């Protein structure tokens, strides 16, 4: 059993009349995590699955009397796949407000506001946690440094979904990624009103996979898919809310030469990205090794920052004449700049960046120092 970093944080946060929300894409191990927490908990627990019709009926009667009767004597309520319960935010608010002493964990494979039109009823009553495919820092507890370096190519190609990591055969890994990409990733999005075209959504995701780490033009994507710019932006926002992709905005002080409006998009898992473009070729013959390396490092860094509750913002930096930096991290009033190189080149910071941000620390991340970068964020 590979212990998840956020497990101890959730367990420490199990306080009466508070809700712990655990968000993450499907198949990243939320159910296993919740069952592990339940096993460790010393009080009386109740585990419900929001996709089960009996659970939906039990919670359907939104009365105080019903909830007090259901959860009498329960110390910890765990609700898995909570996004499947209609108006779950309202219901959790009523439960946590009216059932004295009850601790709650609710998991969702999408941000709750996808299916909950009631705003943010849990503000002030909840803490958010995020779960992703295994991070390298989690895997490092079960392998030595040599094994980690030997496994790097496989992680760049196939990612680190929990079930996939246990598979030994390459064809099984490819089959697994094909199955979850086809059957699970878009499930929550396609259940929403107003999202009718699964093909367009899949095609958009594929285009983003080919453009990973590049500037994305919403107008150009719209032309290729015969969609409006607004629809493209809406679909990308939905894909982010089910934790498939994430967006980096440009960092700027609004200087004349700095790009301020474009975006870059990345995947939380390299394997999903490679499945979408249909390429699991060895790194030695890949033309997109720079994209794979950049996506892997940025996603690992963001995962670790969220796991360790590091309050930082992530950006990229670029000028109109092509000077760029892959990742900018802003923490309080300080910024760090990171450039990612698969090879051994150690470039200097772009002159425009050094001149405009003289106090920023600039670091090149390569195969020699990447583990410190992804395991120990500032």
C-alpha positions in Angstrom: 0.0 0.0 0.0 1.5 3.4 -1.1 0.5 6.0 1.5 -0.9 9.2 0.1 0.6 12.4 1.3 -2.7 14.0 2.1 -3.9 11.2 4.3 -2.3 12.5 7.5 -3.5 16.0 6.8 -7.1 14.8 6.3 -6.9 12.7 9.5 -5.6 15.7 11.5 -8.5 17.8 10.1 -11.3 15.5 11.1 -13.1 17.9 13.4 -16.7 17.8 14.6 -19.1 19.7 12.3 -16.6 20.2 9.6 -16.5 18.8 6.0 -13.3 17.6 4.3 -13.7 17.7 0.6 -11.4 15.5 -1.4 -11.3 16.3 -5.2 -9.6 14.3 -7.9 -10.1 12.7 -11.3 -11.7 9.3 -11.5 -9.4 6.3 -10.8 -6.7 8.3 -8.9 -7.4 6.3 -5.7 -9.9 8.4 -3.7 -12.0 5.4 -2.6 -8.9 3.5 -1.4 -7.8 6.6 0.5 -11.2 7.0 2.2 -11.4 3.4 3.1 -7.9 3.6 4.6 -8.9 6.6 6.7 -12.1 4.8 7.8 -10.0 1.8 8.9 -7.7 4.0 11.0 -10.5 6.0 12.6 -11.3 4.9 16.2 -15.0 6.0 16.3 -18.1 4.7 14.6 -18.2 5.3 10.8 -20.6 5.2 8.0 -19.4 4.9 4.4 -21.8 5.8 1.6 -21.4 5.9 -2.2 -23.1 8.8 -3.9 -23.5 6.8 -7.1 -25.6 4.2 -5.3 -29.4 4.8 -5.7 -30.0 3.8 -2.1 -27.7 6.5 -0.9 -29.4 9.0 -3.1 -32.8 8.0 -1.6 -31.4 8.2 1.9 -30.1 11.7 1.4 -33.0 12.8 -0.8 -35.3 13.8 2.2 -33.6 17.0 3.1 -35.1 17.4 6.5 -33.2 17.9 9.8 -35.2 15.1 11.4 -34.2 12.7 8.6 -30.5 13.5 8.9 -30.4 13.4 12.7 -32.1 10.0 12.6 -29.7 8.7 9.8 -26.5 9.8 11.5 -27.4 9.3 15.2 -24.4 7.8 17.0 -22.1 8.2 13.9 -18.8 9.9 14.5 -17.5 10.0 10.9 -19.6 10.1 7.7 -17.7 9.3 4.5 -19.5 10.0 1.2 -17.7 8.8 -1.9 -18.6 10.2 -5.4 -20.6 12.9 -3.7 -21.0 14.8 -7.0 -23.6 12.3 -8.0 -26.0 13.4 -5.2 -28.3 16.2 -6.3 -27.7 19.5 -4.6 -25.0 17.9 -2.5 -23.7 21.2 -1.2 -27.0 22.2 0.4 -27.4 18.7 1.9 -23.9 18.7 3.4 -24.4 22.1 4.8 -27.7 21.0 6.5 -26.0 17.8 7.9 -22.9 19.5 9.3 -25.0 22.3 10.8 -27.6 20.2 12.4 -26.0 16.8 13.4 -23.9 17.7 16.4 -20.4 16.2 16.6 -20.4 14.6 13.1 -17.2 14.7 11.1 -17.6 14.4 7.3 -15.4 13.5 4.4 -16.9 13.8 0.9 -15.0 13.0 -2.3 -15.8 14.1 -5.8 -14.4 13.4 -9.2 -15.4 16.9 -10.3 -15.5 20.3 -8.6 -18.8 20.3 -6.7 -20.1 23.4 -8.5 -20.4 21.3 -11.7 -23.6 19.7 -10.4 -24.5 22.0 -7.6 -26.2 25.2 -8.8 -26.6 26.6 -5.3 -23.4 28.6 -5.2 -21.0 27.8 -2.4 -23.0 26.7 0.6 -20.0 25.1 2.4 -17.9 28.3 2.6 -16.5 28.4 6.2 -17.5 24.9 6.9 -15.1 22.9 4.7 -11.5 22.3 3.8 -10.5 21.3 0.3 -7.9 18.6 -0.5 -6.8 17.4 -3.9 -5.7 13.9 -5.0 -3.9 13.1 -8.2 -2.1 10.1 -9.7 0.8 9.1 -7.6 3.4 11.8 -7.2 7.1 10.9 -7.3 7.5 11.8 -3.7 4.9 9.1 -2.8 6.5 6.5 -5.0 10.0 7.3 -3.7 9.0 5.8 -0.3 8.8 2.4 -2.1 11.9 2.5 -4.4 15.5 3.5 -4.1 17.2 6.3 -6.1 18.5 3.9 -8.8 15.0 2.5 -9.3 13.5 6.0 -9.5 15.9 6.9 -12.3 15.3 3.6 -14.1 11.5 4.3 -13.9 11.7 7.9 -15.2 11.2 7.0 -18.8 8.2 4.9 -18.0 6.6 7.7 -15.9 7.2 10.2 -18.7 5.4 7.8 -21.1 2.7 6.1 -19.1 2.2 8.4 -16.1 1.4 7.2 -12.6 -2.3 6.3 -12.1 -2.3 3.9 -9.1 -3.7 0.8 -10.9 -1.3 1.4 -13.8 1.8 1.6 -11.6 1.1 -2.0 -10.5 1.0 -3.3 -14.0 4.2 -4.8 -15.4 3.3 -5.4 -19.0 3.6 -2.4 -21.4 0.5 -3.5 -23.4 -1.5 -3.7 -20.2 -0.5 -0.2 -19.4 -1.6 1.0 -22.8 -4.9 -0.8 -22.6 -5.5 0.7 -19.1 -4.9 4.2 -20.4 -7.1 3.6 -23.4 -9.9 2.3 -21.2 -9.9 5.2 -18.7 -9.5 7.8 -21.4 -12.5 6.4 -23.2 -14.8 5.5 -20.4 -14.1 7.6 -17.3 -12.4 11.0 -17.8 -15.3 12.7 -19.5 -18.1 11.0 -17.6 -18.9 13.9 -15.3 -18.7 16.5 -18.0 -21.0 14.7 -20.4 -23.7 14.4 -17.7 -24.1 18.1 -17.6 -26.8 20.1 -19.3 -25.5 22.0 -22.3 -22.7 19.6 -23.1 -24.1 17.4 -25.8 -21.1 16.6 -28.1 -18.7 14.1 -26.7 -16.8 14.0 -30.0 -16.0 17.8 -29.9 -14.9 17.5 -26.3 -12.6 14.6 -27.1 -11.2 16.4 -30.2 -10.5 19.5 -28.1 -8.7 17.5 -25.5 -6.6 15.9 -28.3 -5.7 19.3 -29.7 -4.6 20.4 -26.3 -2.5 17.3 -26.0 -0.6 18.1 -29.2 -0.1 21.7 -28.0 1.0 20.9 -24.4 3.3 23.7 -23.2 2.7 25.9 -26.2 0.6 29.1 -26.4 -3.0 28.2 -27.0 -5.2 30.3 -29.3 -8.9 29.8 -28.4 -9.9 31.4 -31.7 -7.8 28.9 -33.6 -9.1 25.9 -31.6 -12.6 27.1 -32.3 -11.9 27.3 -36.1 -10.5 23.8 -36.1 -13.5 22.3 -34.2 -16.2 24.6 -35.6 -16.9 25.9 -32.2 -17.2 29.4 -30.9 -14.4 30.9 -28.8 -16.8 31.0 -25.8 -17.6 27.3 -26.1 -13.9 26.4 -26.4 -13.2 28.3 -23.2 -16.2 26.7 -21.5 -15.1 23.2 -22.4 -11.5 23.9 -21.3 -12.8 25.2 -17.9 -14.9 22.0 -17.5 -11.9 19.8 -18.4 -10.0 21.6 -15.6 -12.8 21.1 -13.2 -12.6 17.3 -13.6 -8.8 17.5 -13.0 -7.7 16.3 -16.5 -5.8 19.5 -17.4 -4.7 22.7 -15.8 -3.9 26.2 -17.1 -0.9 28.5 -16.7 -1.4 32.2 -17.2 1.4 34.6 -18.2 3.3 36.4 -15.5 3.6 40.1 -16.2 4.0 43.5 -14.7 2.2 44.7 -17.8 5.4 45.7 -19.4 5.1 46.5 -23.1 7.0 43.5 -24.4 5.4 40.8 -22.1 2.6 38.5 -23.3 -0.3 39.1 -21.0 -3.4 37.3 -22.5 -2.4 33.9 -23.8 -2.5 30.7 -21.9 -0.7 27.3 -21.8 -2.4 24.1 -20.8 -0.9 21.0 -19.2 -2.0 17.5 -18.2 -2.0 16.2 -14.6 -0.7 12.9 -16.0 1.7 12.3 -18.9 0.1 8.9 -19.7 -3.3 10.5 -20.5 -1.6 13.0 -22.7 0.3 10.3 -24.6 -2.8 8.2 -25.0 -4.6 11.1 -26.6 -1.9 11.7 -29.2 -1.5 7.9 -29.6 2.3 7.9 -29.0 4.1 5.7 -26.5 7.4 5.6 -28.4 10.7 5.4 -26.5 12.1 8.7 -25.5 15.2 8.1 -27.8 13.0 8.6 -30.9 10.5 11.2 -29.5 10.3 14.6 -31.1 8.3 15.9 -28.1 10.7 15.0 -25.3 10.8 18.7 -24.3 7.0 18.8 -23.9 6.9 15.5 -22.0 9.7 16.7 -19.6 8.0 20.1 -19.1 4.6 18.6 -18.5 5.9 16.1 -16.0 7.9 18.5 -14.0 5.2 21.2 -13.8 2.5 18.7 -12.9 4.7 17.1 -10.2 5.6 20.4 -8.7 1.9 21.6 -8.6 0.8 18.3 -7.1 3.4 18.5 -4.4 2.6 22.2 -3.6 -1.0 21.3 -3.1 -0.2 18.2 -1.1 2.1 20.2 1.3 -0.3 23.2 1.4 2.4 25.5 -0.1 0.6 28.7 -1.0 2.1 29.7 -4.3 0.9 30.7 -7.7 2.2 29.3 -11.0 2.7 31.1 -14.3 4.9 31.1 -17.4 6.7 34.1 -18.8 7.2 35.1 -22.4 7.9 38.2 -24.4 6.6 39.0 -27.9 10.0 38.5 -29.3 10.3 34.9 -28.1 12.2 35.2 -24.8 10.5 32.8 -22.3 10.7 30.9 -19.0 8.8 27.7 -18.5 7.6 28.2 -14.9 7.3 31.2 -12.6 6.3 30.6 -9.0 5.1 33.5 -6.9 5.0 33.1 -3.2 4.0 36.1 -1.2 6.2 38.9 -2.7 9.0 36.7 -4.1 9.2 34.9 -7.4 11.3 32.0 -8.6 11.9 31.2 -12.2 12.5 27.6 -13.6 13.7 26.5 -17.0 13.4 22.8 -17.9 16.0 21.1 -20.0 16.1 17.3 -20.8 19.8 17.6 -21.8 22.7 19.1 -19.9 22.6 22.7 -21.3 22.5 25.4 -18.5 21.2 28.5 -20.2 21.2 31.9 -18.5 18.0 33.7 -17.6 16.7 35.8 -20.6 18.1 39.3 -20.5 14.6 41.0 -20.5 13.6 38.9 -17.4 16.8 39.6 -15.5 16.5 43.3 -16.2 12.9 43.5 -15.1 13.0 41.1 -12.2 16.5 41.4 -10.8 15.5 39.8 -7.4 14.1 36.7 -8.9 16.0 33.4 -8.5 16.5 31.6 -11.8 17.2 27.8 -11.8 17.6 25.3 -14.7 16.0 21.9 -13.9 17.4 18.8 -15.6 17.9 15.1 -14.9 20.6 15.9 -12.3 18.5 18.0 -10.0 14.8 17.3 -10.9 14.1 15.1 -7.8 14.8 17.9 -5.4 12.7 20.2 -7.5 9.6 18.0 -7.5 10.0 16.6 -3.9 10.9 19.7 -2.0 9.0 22.7 -3.2 9.8 26.0 -1.5 
